[in-house]
């Protein structure tokens, strides 16, 4: 792994290079897309991006946890959590890249 993190600025720069929009419009476009995804998830809607994956919200119930320092049991409140399921195309893309580097030359 390269260790690099993809940022909003990187996404906007990719839009500038590949689409040709001015930098400020590219940044605005990236923000609009990310905001729409965030707002849809906040409303409890599922977000599906073809060839990429699906984002959704899962409800987790209350449960008992344990404080690792003291060992004392504490209740963990119910909450909603974000889940991501990659598409099969994305899984294949990720795994084919790894398998090529990991193959030995016999």
VMD Tcl script that draws the C-alpha trace (Angstrom):
set ca {
  {0.00 0.00 0.00}
  {1.22 3.47 -0.80}
  {0.00 5.03 2.44}
  {-1.46 8.03 0.61}
  {-4.89 9.28 1.59}
  {-7.24 10.53 -1.11}
  {-8.63 13.93 -0.11}
  {-11.38 16.23 -1.38}
  {-8.68 18.35 -2.99}
  {-7.36 15.26 -4.81}
  {-10.85 14.48 -6.09}
  {-11.32 18.06 -7.26}
  {-7.93 17.99 -8.98}
  {-8.91 14.77 -10.80}
  {-12.07 16.52 -12.05}
  {-9.93 19.44 -13.29}
  {-7.60 17.06 -15.19}
  {-10.19 14.65 -16.60}
  {-13.23 16.89 -17.19}
  {-11.56 20.23 -17.70}
  {-13.71 22.26 -15.30}
  {-12.08 25.22 -13.57}
  {-10.60 24.39 -10.16}
  {-13.25 26.29 -8.14}
  {-16.12 24.62 -10.04}
  {-14.47 21.21 -9.58}
  {-14.23 21.78 -5.82}
  {-17.87 22.85 -5.73}
  {-18.93 19.77 -7.71}
  {-17.08 17.42 -5.35}
  {-18.69 19.15 -2.34}
  {-22.17 18.89 -3.88}
  {-21.76 15.16 -4.55}
  {-20.40 14.44 -1.05}
  {-23.14 16.55 0.58}
  {-25.86 14.73 -1.36}
  {-24.46 11.36 -0.27}
  {-24.23 12.54 3.36}
  {-27.74 13.99 3.43}
  {-29.24 10.86 1.86}
  {-27.57 8.67 4.46}
  {-28.71 10.98 7.27}
  {-32.29 10.50 6.03}
  {-31.78 6.74 6.27}
  {-31.62 6.17 2.52}
  {-29.24 3.71 0.91}
  {-26.71 5.09 -1.59}
  {-25.68 2.81 -4.47}
  {-22.83 3.77 -6.77}
  {-22.64 1.40 -9.73}
  {-19.30 -0.44 -10.03}
  {-18.22 1.01 -6.67}
  {-20.50 -0.12 -3.85}
  {-23.37 0.69 -1.52}
  {-23.50 2.84 1.59}
  {-26.21 2.28 4.15}
  {-27.21 2.78 7.75}
  {-27.58 -0.08 10.21}
  {-29.30 0.19 13.58}
  {-27.33 -1.29 16.46}
  {-29.16 -2.13 19.64}
  {-28.11 -1.47 23.21}
  {-25.54 -3.87 24.60}
  {-23.21 -4.28 27.52}
  {-19.57 -3.41 26.98}
  {-16.58 -3.46 29.25}
  {-14.17 -0.66 30.16}
  {-10.76 -2.12 29.23}
  {-8.95 -0.23 32.01}
  {-11.25 -1.05 34.91}
  {-13.06 -4.14 33.64}
  {-16.33 -2.55 34.74}
  {-19.40 -3.32 32.63}
  {-21.00 -0.29 30.98}
  {-24.08 -0.02 28.75}
  {-23.46 0.97 25.12}
  {-26.40 3.01 23.86}
  {-28.29 2.12 20.69}
  {-27.03 3.95 17.64}
  {-26.97 4.04 13.86}
  {-23.74 3.10 12.10}
  {-22.55 3.63 8.55}
  {-21.84 0.47 6.55}
  {-20.19 0.09 3.15}
  {-20.47 -2.91 0.85}
  {-18.14 -2.89 -2.13}
  {-19.52 -4.08 -5.46}
  {-18.18 -7.27 -7.00}
  {-16.50 -5.14 -9.66}
  {-14.68 -3.17 -6.94}
  {-13.68 -6.37 -5.12}
  {-12.28 -7.80 -8.36}
  {-10.42 -4.56 -9.11}
  {-8.83 -4.52 -5.65}
  {-7.95 -8.22 -5.63}
  {-6.56 -8.33 -9.16}
  {-4.17 -5.51 -8.31}
  {-2.98 -7.32 -5.18}
  {-2.65 -10.73 -6.85}
  {-0.44 -9.40 -9.67}
  {2.07 -7.97 -7.22}
  {1.91 -11.03 -4.97}
  {2.52 -13.70 -7.65}
  {5.90 -15.35 -7.70}
  {7.82 -15.75 -10.94}
  {8.13 -19.54 -11.43}
}
mol new
graphics top color blue
foreach p $ca { graphics top sphere $p radius 0.5 }
foreach p [lrange $ca 0 end-1] q [lrange $ca 1 end] { graphics top cylinder $p $q radius 0.2 }
display resetview
